[in-house]
Amino acid sequence: MSYVGISIRDAMDKINIHANGWYLPQVQRQYVWGARYESETYICLLMDSLYRRYPIGGLVLWETDLPVPYREFFNDYYPGQLAKQVDEGRWGAHKSLVYDGQQRIQTLRAVLYYTFNGKALCFDLLFDKDAAESDDTGFFFVDKGKPAPARAIKMTELSTLQCNSKEKVKLETKYLAGNDLTEDQQHIVRANICTLWDVFVERNIKSIAYFPVISNSDKEVNEIFFRLNTGGVALTQIELVLGKIKARYSDYEEKLWAISSDINRATGNGFEFTTADVLQFFYLLVFETIKVESDRVETKDVECFHKLLEGTSVVLREYFENYLWGTLKINHASIVRKRLAMLPAIIYLAHLKECGNAFQIKKFTAANLEKMHQYFILSQFGDWNTPTMVNKFAQEARKAGQAGMDFPLPAIKAIAIRKNRSDVLYYHQFLSQPWLAVKVLTPNRSYIFFDATPQVDHIFPLALEGADDNYKSRVDVLWNFQPLPAGVNNYKRARHPKEFFSSSEGAKYLSDYDFLPELNSDRWKDERAFLRYRHLRMRKELLKRYGLRLKRLRSKQQR
């Protein structure tokens, strides 16, 4: 069997149709181009390759009527969009499953007929490919509710036109209307419409090549699939593990989504612990290591992964809802940079539960909760995130959980020291992650996020009127930060904080701040005195709340 050519219009018409339609095999990874860095740039380059008649790589399709699970392509793309599995009653239908090429086909479907991240793809009809730089394209995105700029066409308009000469003439007339185009510009517009028409509307131009696989064995096709994924955006080891599990339990990924979504809701719709993160945790439970090797997963191991779904999801929710959110009000993954370091604490809860011990955070003694707090803070601010350390920590956590003992912080500290890490919290480490530092010091406050950035107020504003040249560097420090919505921050911009808090409009915000001196204190007169006072208050809070002191790193002469 050799590759077969097909037009883009014909390929798009086959997606998700009931009679011999194109679908996604369940073992395929989810769509990843949307989360890719500069994804819009890559999409424009893909479209430009088609526009210039460059090859975009072939597809591999398995034509079958075997009753196997499969998923539909989605329409609009937005962050977190997931392709859903079709009803089991349709599994035996005749279909073609796209084993290689999902990312390209899904991208084309979204940008030609729907939207991508709330935007519509356009083409500049005055784009001159002969005069353009090699990395320039005529494609660009606009917000879906906005019209395309003059002499630009939305691809959704072009792709839905009927394929006949009358429609093509109408299109040319529409975009050549008016007397504001020179003769050369008219030629460019006509040429571009002709090219776009041939590639995206005409059915005779075979822009896509696909290889049909005829086989009565899904195992054989899955083997082809795994071998194909050696180039492009290669499958990760965790994705290969997921593929093996889905070959036995087709709805496994949907259940991982449910756990991930549950964690997100439990943390104020803020913390994203992905399906890959959940499966990474399961792998640690099954194999006692975070180094994922798909070849290690056998049939018996698949059963172990499946059994973990129900019981362990309760443990994950307990950690995120009642510890990370319940005690620290951490509502976004960007605050927690060392994600792997969280896993030993969750392992501890899992083995407490497995052995019939109380695993609920609210039932912990004050001493045990302090150990959990200290582990979280030390592991996040210190370099306790290496795979070897996490594996060793998890082993100690497993033993303590099975024995119903307190979280094994002393044993974990000893491991950290053996790995040439510190078992104390250094001043410079604390200042290096100000978002997290402020969060643990003010656990009753919640950040408001814009994209992945928390909104933080500088109590003494950066742009204070009349400040000297060194003022900004003095106040742009942790001890001057407070979690607060940006609206308030903007409202008090450039105003002296004492004047703001003493005013009728500012007084109502005073209770939103922590560790402030009394308004009649002389410490407000100089930001240095204010920062010294707040610095000491915040360090005392760290000691009182978590039993931790900040240490200064001694010089070699002092050691």
N, C-alpha and C positions, 0 to 999 in steps of 0.2 A: 504494500500500500504506500502511495506517495502523498505528498502534500497537495491539498486542494485549495484553489483560490476562491475567494468570496468577497463581494463588495461590502462596504461598511453598512450600507442601508439594509442589505439582506441579513447580515450578521445581527444587527440590532433588532430586526424583525423577528428573529428566532428566539430572543431572550424571553424566558418565562412563559412561552406559549405552551398550551397543554399537549398539542400534537407534535411530538418529536422536537420539543423545545430545548434550548440550551439552559443548563442549570449548573449549580456548583456541587461537587461531591462533598459529603460531610467531612472528609478528612482534610479538606483544604483549610488553610489558615484564613482568618478574617481579613478584610480589606485593610492594607497598611499604608497605601499611598497618601491617604488623607492625613495621617499623622507624621508623614515624612517631612523633614526639614525643607523649607521652601517648596512645598508640594505644588503650589501654583506654577512655579517656574518649570518644574519637571513636566507638568501637564501641558504647558504651552509648548515645550520642546517636543513632546510626543505628537501633539497636533501639527506642529511645524514639519515633523518628519513625514507625516501623512500628506500634508500640503505639497511637500517637495517630492513626493513619490519615493521616499527613502523606505527601506524595509524596517519593520518594527518588531521582527521576530515572529516565529510561528506559534500557533496554538496547538495543544494536544487535547483531543476530545475522545471520550469513551462512549461509544454508541451501544446502548444496552436496554433491555426491558427486564433485567433482573430486579427483584424487589429489594433495592438498597436505599438507605436514607440519603437525601440530598436537600440542598437549600436553594432558595430563589435569590437572584440578584436583587438588590434594593434599587429604589428610584433616586430620590434626593440623597446626597451625602451630607451628613453633619457629624461633628465629633461624637464618637461613641456609637455611631450607627452600625448595626449588626445585621447580617443576613440571617433570616429565620428559616428553620427547617420546615419543609412542607408536611402536610398531614400524612400519616402512615398509609392511608388508603390510596395514595397516589404513587407509592414507591415502585409499584410494578409497571408503571406506564413506560412506553417507549420514549427515550430521552437521550440527550447527548450531554455528558458531564465534562465541564471544562477543567481538565487536570493541570494544564499549564496555560497561563494567559489571563487568569482572573483579574489581576490588577489593571491590565490594559482594557479589557472588555468592560469592567465595572466603571472605570474612569470615562470611557467613551459614552456609556449609557447615561451617566450623571450629567456630563457637560453638554451632550448633544440634545438631550430631551428633558432634563430636569435641572437641578441646581447643585452646586458644589460649595458646601459650607456657607450657604446663604447667598451665594453669588452666581451670576450668569457669565458664561464664556462668550466673548465677542471677538470679532476680527476686524482689523482696520483695513478697509477696502482701498486705502491709499498707500498701503504698505508696498514698498518696492523691494522685492527680494534680491534683485540684481545689485542694488545699491546698499543693502543692509549688511551689517557686520555678521560674522558667522553665527554668533549666539543670539542675534536679534530675531524676534518673530513678530508676526502681525497679531498674535493672540494676546488677549488680556482679559481680566475679570472686572465686572462691575457688580454692585449690590443688585440683587434680583429685582427689587422694586423700582430701580432707576432705568430710564431708557438708555439705549446705546448712544454714544456720542455721534455727531454728524459724520456721515460717510463710514460708519461702522455698523456691522450687522451682528445681532445675537445669533449664536449657533443654533439655539432652539428654534428660531424663526426659519433658518435655512433647512434644518433637518426634517421639518414637518411638511415641507412643500411636496406637492405631487411631482412625480418624475415625468414631466412632459415639456416640450419646447415652449408652450404658451406660458407656463409658470416661470420659466427661465427669462423670457422676454419681459414679463411683468416686473421681475426682480431687477433687471438691468434698468428698466425705465424708472423705477422708484429711486434707485441710488444715483442715477445720472441726471435727475431732474434739477432744474435751475441752471443758471449761467455762470456759476462761480468756479467751475472747473476748467482748467486749461485743457488743450488737446492731449497733452501728455498725461495729465491726470485722468482724463476720461479713458484713455487707453489702459492705464493701470487698473482702474476700477473694473473695466470689462474683463481684462485678463484674470483678475483675482476672482471675480464672480464665476468665470468659466472654470477656473481651477477648483474652486470650492464645490461647484456643482458636480464636476466630474468625480471628485473624491468622496463627497458626503451625501450626494443625492442620486447620482447616476448608478445604475445597477450593473453596468457593463465593465466598470473599472474594478478589478479584483485587488483591493488594497491589503487584504488580510489573507494569510495562508494558514490552513489548519491541517493537522494530521489526524485522521480518524482511526481510532483503535477498536478493533472488533475482538472481543474476548468474552468468554462465559465465566470468567473468574475475577471477582473483585480483588482477590489477593494479588493476582498478576498485575492488574492495573495499578494497585496501590504501590507495588514494587517499582513500576515505571515512574509513578509520581515522585517517590522518594529519590530516585536516581536523577530525575529531571531537576530537582531543586538543589543544584550545585552552583548555579550562577545567579545573577541578578540580586535580589534581596533574599539571600539564602534562608531557609528555615532554621530557626534556632533549635537547640536540643530540646527545649521545653515544648516547642511546637511539634517536634517529631514524637515526643512522648504523648502529647495530646492526640496526635493522629492514631497512635496505636490503641489508645483507650477508646477513641470514637469508633474504631473498627469493630469493637465489641459492644459498646454502649453509645449509640448514635446521638443521644440527647445529653451526653456528658457535658459538652461545652455550654449548652443552655443552662445547665444546673450550676456551672461555675459562674456564668453571668449573673444568675440569681443571687449567689453568695456575694459577688462583687457589688451588685446594686444594693443589696441589703446593708453592706458595710458603709456604702456611700450615704444612704439615708440615715443610718445610725450615727453618723458623724456630722449631722447638720447639713447633709447634701454637699459635703466638701471634700472628704478624704477619698482618693481613688486608690484602692487596692485591687489591681487588675486581675483578670482571670489567670494570667501568667504568674502573678504573685501568689495567688491561691494555690496553683498547681506546684509552684516552687516549694511552698510550705508543706504540701502533701508529700512531695518527693523527699523532703528532709525527714518527715515522719516515717516513711517506708524504708528508706535506705540509709538514714542517719548521716547524710551528707548533703550539702547544697550544690555540689558539683554534679550537674545533670548529665547523664550519659544514656541516650535513648536505647542503645544496644543492650543495656542492662535490664530493661523492662521486659519481663516474660509474662505469659498468660496468668500465672498465679499472682503476679504483681499488679496486673490490671484489676483483678478482683479486689486487691487491697485498696487501690485508689478509689474504686467504686464504693467500698464500704465506708470510706472516710467522709463521703459527701454529707451525710446526715448528721452524725454525731459531732464531727469536727467543725461544722459550720457554726454550731452553737458556741464553741470556744472562740472562734474568730470574732464573732459578734461581741462576745463578752469582753475581749481585749480592746476592740476598737470603740465600742459604745460605752462601756463602763470604766475602762482605764484611760485610753488615749483621749476620748471625748469627755467622759464623765468626770475625770479628776484633773485633766489638763486643758480641756477645751481646745484641743488641737483639731482643726477642721480642714487642713489642706496638706497634701503630700509634700509640697515644697518646703514646709517647715522641717520635715524629718528627712534629712539628707541620707542618712545611713539606714536604709530600709532593711537590709539583711540583719542588722543588729537587733531588730525587733523580734526576730523569729525565735530565739531561745526563750524569751518571756512567754510567747504563745505556746511553745512546746511544753513549758512548765504547766500552764493551765490545762493543756490537753491531757497530760499524764496524771494530773490531779483528778480530773474528771474520769479518766479511764479506770483508775483504781478506787473510785468511789469516794474520793475526798472532795471537800468543798472547794470549788474552783471559782466561785463568784467573788469579784473584787470587793464587794461590800462586806463580805464575810471575813476578809483578811484582818489579822491583827494589825495594830498600828506599826509594830516593829517589822512585820513582813511587808506591809505596804511601803514602808520607808526603804526597804531593800529593793523593791521593784522600782521605786522612784530613782534611787541612786544608780541602779543599773541603767535605766533609760537615759539619765542625764550623762553619766560617765561614758556610756557606749556611743552616744551621739556626739558629744564634744571631743572625746578622745578618738583615736584611730583604732576602734575595736570592731571593725567591719570586714576584716579579711576573711576569706572562706575558711581558713584553718581555725581561726579564733571562733568564728560562729559555730563551726562543727563541735569544737571542744566545749564551748559554752552550752550548746544544746545537750551534749552528753551529761553535763552536770545538772542541767535543768530537768532532764528526763529522770535521773536518779532521785532527785529531790521530790519531784512530783509523784513518782511511784511510791515513795516512802511517806508522803504526806507531810514533808518538812517544809520549812521556810525556803524562800527563793535563795539559791546557793551563792550569794554575792561574794563571801570570802573566797570560795573555791575559784570563782570566775576572776576575781582580782588577782589571785595567785597565778592563774594562766596568763593574764595580761602582763604581769611582771616578767614571767618567763619569756614572753614574746617581745620583750623590750618596750613595753608600753607602760604608761603611768597608771597607777590605781587611785590617783587623786585628780581633782579638777583644777587645772591651771588657769590663771587670770587671762592669759593671752588666748587660750582655747575658748573661754566663755565669751570673750569679746569678738571672736572670729565668726560667730553665728548669732548676730543680734536678734533676728526674728525669733529664733528658738529661745534665746536667753530671756527676752522680754516675756515670752509666752509662759515659761515655767515660773517666772517671778510673779506673773499676774494671771493665775489659772482661772480666775473667775471672769476674765475678759475674753471676748471672742474677736478674732481678726475679721475684718471685711476685706475680701480679696478683689483686686482688679486684674484679670488674667491670672497669672501665678504670683502676683506681688501683693503682700499684705499692706493695708493702709495704716501708716504709722505717723503719729504727730511728733514733731520736734517741739517740746514745751517752750523752750527759748527758740524762737523761729530762726531759720537760717538767714533770712533776709531782714533782720531787725534793723530798723532805721537808726543811723548814727553809730553803728558798731564798727570797731576797728578792723584792720585787714586780717588779723588772726582769729577773729571771733568765730567765723564759720567752722574752722577746723576744731575749735574748742567745744562747740555745741553739737557737732555731728558725731555723737558718741552714744553708746548704749544707755548711759545714765540719764540721757535727755529724751529717751523714747517713751511713747505711750501708745498702745493700740487704740486707734480712734478712727472713725470714718473720715474720709478725705474732705467731706463737706465742711466739717468743723475746722479742720486744719486750714482750709482755704479761707474760712471766715475770719480766723485770727491771724492770718498771714501778716508778717512784719510788725505786729503789735507786741509790746512788752507784755509778758504773761500776767504779771501782777495787775497791770492796768486792765487787761482783758477780763480776768477773773473778778475784778472789783466792779466792773461795769454791770449794768442791769442785764444786758444781752449775754454776757459771758458767765455770770454767776451761776446760771442754770447748768453749765457744763462742768462745774468744779467737782461734782461727785463722780464724774467719769474718769478722774485721774487718781493715780496712786502715788504714795511716798512723797507727798508735797509738804513743805513747811507751812506753818500758819501764815495767813496773808499779811499779818502785821510783823512778820519776822524780817530782820535786816538781811537775811540770806537772799531775798529777792532783788536786792540792790545790785548784786554782782553775780553774773552767771557762774563764775568759778566757785563762789561760796555755795550757790544753789546746787551745783553738780557734786560738790564734796558731800553735802548733806544727803542728797538723794542716793549717791554712790554707797554711803554707809548704810542707809536704810535698806537698800536693795540687797546688799551682802548679808545683812542681818536676817532678811526675809529668807534668803537661800539657806542659811543655817537653821533657822527656826522651822521652816517648812519641810526641808529635805535632809537636814543633818550634814550639809556639805559646806566646806569652807573653800574660798578661792586661795590658791597658793601662787606665790611668785616664783618664776623659774630662776634659780640661782645661777650666777655666772660661774665659770670654771674656777675662778679664784676663791669663790665662796664655798665651793663644794669640798 
